[in-house]
Amino acid sequence: MSCHPYDAMAAQRLLPVLRNADADEAVRRTTALLAAGCRVVELTTSTHGWAEAVARTAPLADAHGRPALIGVGTVTAADQAETALDAGAAFLISPYPAPEVRAVAALRGAVFVEGGFTPGEIASAVRSAGAAKVFPAHVGGPQFIRSLKAVLPGALFIPTGGIRPAEIREWLAAGAAAVGIGSGLPDDPGELAAVFAALARPCCTGCAGCAAAGR
């Protein structure tokens, strides 16, 4: 049995956000990330043929034998949410409040990380699902996450937007559960694997059991 996406994101601590030109490129990049020990990947609706990319990568496993958790970001409409879930998406993410997507997720029992920037938007997302994407994160900086954690201590925050890989630990120290990175990750397989290995924490017993069994 696979673990909850929240557990996997918090264990991985780095969430790659892929905005590729087409489905083939998205699949190649996702496959490389999985081979490097990354398990949770966010594809986006800005990629031409994104639903095909989700369908092709959702059945895969990472380098440790754990089932991949392929999510879809920039989901802002109900039809996108339905298409993503039908393709096998493990979770949905929006960049800003998206009531239509929230309704689809509730109806289908899907994981939805709703985006927000103001404290009110972020608190609303957290009340709905326990998590929020903070976007664009670079505007507020790590101190903004610290302030949010002070009033929403149990929330899972995923700051995304304008964050460089070298800054990940600063955001984690401020209280982020995982950090969304859209660019700047190394292409070299060994260097990429080292990035994930340096950040990774143990996940839940469910996914540990999957890895031990080779599933």
C-alpha positions in Angstrom: 0.0 0.0 0.0 1.3 3.4 -0.9 1.6 6.2 1.7 -0.3 9.4 1.6 1.1 12.1 -0.7 1.6 14.5 2.3 3.8 12.0 4.0 5.8 11.4 0.9 6.2 15.1 0.2 7.3 15.8 3.7 9.8 13.0 3.6 11.2 14.0 0.2 11.2 17.7 1.1 11.9 18.8 -2.5 9.0 18.8 -4.9 10.1 19.1 -8.6 7.7 21.1 -10.7 8.0 20.2 -14.3 6.9 22.6 -17.1 8.1 20.8 -20.2 7.4 21.4 -23.8 5.6 18.2 -24.5 4.6 14.8 -23.0 7.7 13.0 -24.2 10.0 15.5 -22.5 8.0 15.4 -19.3 8.2 11.6 -19.3 11.9 11.6 -19.8 12.5 14.1 -17.1 10.2 12.3 -14.7 11.9 9.0 -15.4 15.3 10.6 -14.6 13.9 12.0 -11.3 12.5 8.6 -10.3 15.9 7.0 -11.1 17.6 9.5 -8.9 15.5 8.5 -5.9 12.8 11.1 -6.2 9.3 9.7 -5.7 6.9 12.6 -5.8 6.8 14.7 -9.0 4.5 17.5 -10.0 3.7 17.8 -13.7 1.7 20.8 -14.9 -1.1 21.6 -17.2 1.1 24.0 -19.1 2.8 21.0 -20.7 1.3 20.0 -24.1 -0.1 16.5 -23.7 0.2 16.6 -19.9 -2.5 14.0 -19.3 -0.6 11.5 -21.5 2.5 12.2 -19.5 0.6 11.5 -16.3 -0.8 8.2 -17.6 2.7 7.1 -18.7 4.5 7.9 -15.5 1.9 7.1 -12.8 2.5 3.3 -13.0 6.3 3.7 -12.5 8.4 3.2 -9.3 11.3 5.1 -8.0 14.9 3.9 -7.5 13.9 2.3 -4.2 11.0 0.4 -5.6 8.3 2.6 -4.1 5.3 3.5 -6.3 5.6 6.9 -8.0 3.3 9.7 -6.8 2.7 11.8 -9.9 0.6 14.9 -9.3 -0.7 17.6 -11.5 -0.2 21.3 -10.8 -1.6 24.5 -12.3 -5.0 22.8 -12.0 -7.6 25.6 -11.9 -10.8 24.2 -13.5 -13.0 21.2 -12.9 -12.4 19.6 -16.3 -8.6 19.7 -15.7 -9.1 18.1 -12.3 -11.3 15.3 -13.7 -8.8 14.7 -16.5 -5.9 14.5 -14.2 -7.5 12.1 -11.8 -8.7 9.9 -14.7 -5.1 9.8 -16.0 -3.9 8.5 -12.6 -2.8 11.6 -10.8 -2.0 11.0 -7.1 -2.7 14.6 -6.1 -3.8 18.0 -7.6 -2.2 21.4 -7.0 -3.5 24.9 -7.9 -1.5 28.2 -7.8 -4.4 30.1 -6.3 -7.8 29.4 -4.8 -9.8 27.1 -7.1 -13.3 26.3 -5.7 -14.1 24.2 -8.8 -11.1 22.0 -8.2 -11.8 21.7 -4.5 -15.3 20.5 -5.3 -14.0 17.8 -7.7 -11.4 16.7 -5.2 -14.0 16.4 -2.4 -16.4 14.4 -4.6 -13.7 12.0 -5.7 -11.8 11.7 -2.5 -8.7 13.2 -4.1 -5.8 15.0 -2.5 -5.8 18.7 -3.4 -3.2 21.2 -2.3 -4.8 24.6 -2.9 -2.7 27.6 -3.6 -2.8 30.9 -1.9 -0.7 34.0 -1.0 -2.6 36.0 1.5 -3.0 34.6 5.1 -6.8 34.3 4.5 -6.3 32.3 1.3 -3.7 30.1 2.9 -5.8 29.5 6.0 -8.8 28.6 3.9 -6.8 26.0 2.0 -5.4 24.6 5.2 -8.9 24.3 6.8 -10.1 22.4 3.7 -7.2 19.9 3.4 -4.5 20.6 5.9 -2.1 21.9 3.4 -1.4 24.9 1.1 0.8 25.9 -1.7 2.3 29.3 -0.9 2.7 31.1 -4.2 4.6 33.1 -5.3 6.8 32.3 -2.3 9.8 34.5 -3.1 7.7 37.6 -2.6 7.3 36.9 1.1 10.5 34.9 1.7 11.2 32.3 4.4 10.1 34.8 7.1 6.6 34.7 5.7 6.5 30.9 6.3 7.6 31.4 9.9 4.8 33.8 10.4 2.3 31.5 8.9 3.5 28.5 11.0 3.0 30.7 14.2 -0.7 30.8 13.5 -1.2 27.6 11.6 1.3 25.3 13.4 -0.1 22.0 12.1 -0.3 23.0 8.5 1.7 21.6 5.6 3.2 24.4 3.6 4.7 24.0 0.1 6.3 27.3 -0.9 6.9 27.5 -4.6 8.0 30.2 -7.1 11.3 31.9 -7.4 13.2 29.5 -5.1 16.6 28.3 -6.0 17.9 24.8 -5.1 20.6 26.3 -2.9 17.9 28.0 -0.8 15.9 24.9 0.0 17.2 24.3 3.5 16.5 27.9 4.5 12.9 27.4 3.6 12.7 24.1 5.4 14.2 25.6 8.5 11.5 28.3 8.3 8.8 25.6 8.5 8.1 24.5 5.0 7.2 20.8 4.7 8.5 20.6 1.2 9.8 23.2 -1.3 8.6 23.4 -4.9 11.5 23.8 -7.4 10.8 24.6 -11.1 14.3 24.9 -12.4 18.0 24.6 -11.4 18.2 21.0 -10.5 21.3 19.2 -12.0 21.0 17.1 -15.1 23.8 14.8 -14.1 22.3 11.6 -12.7 24.7 11.3 -9.8 24.4 14.9 -8.8 20.6 14.7 -9.0 20.6 11.6 -6.8 22.8 13.3 -4.3 20.4 16.3 -4.0 17.5 14.0 -3.0 19.6 11.8 -0.8 20.9 14.8 1.2 17.3 16.0 1.9 15.4 12.8 2.3 13.8 11.8 5.6 12.2 8.4 6.5 8.6 8.2 5.3 5.7 6.2 6.7 5.7 2.5 7.5 3.4 1.8 4.5 5.9 3.0 1.9 8.8 1.5 3.7 7.0 -1.9 3.5 6.6 -1.4 -0.2 10.3 -0.7 -0.7 11.2 -3.8 1.3 8.9 -6.0 -0.7 10.2 -4.5 -4.0 6.8 -3.1 -5.0 
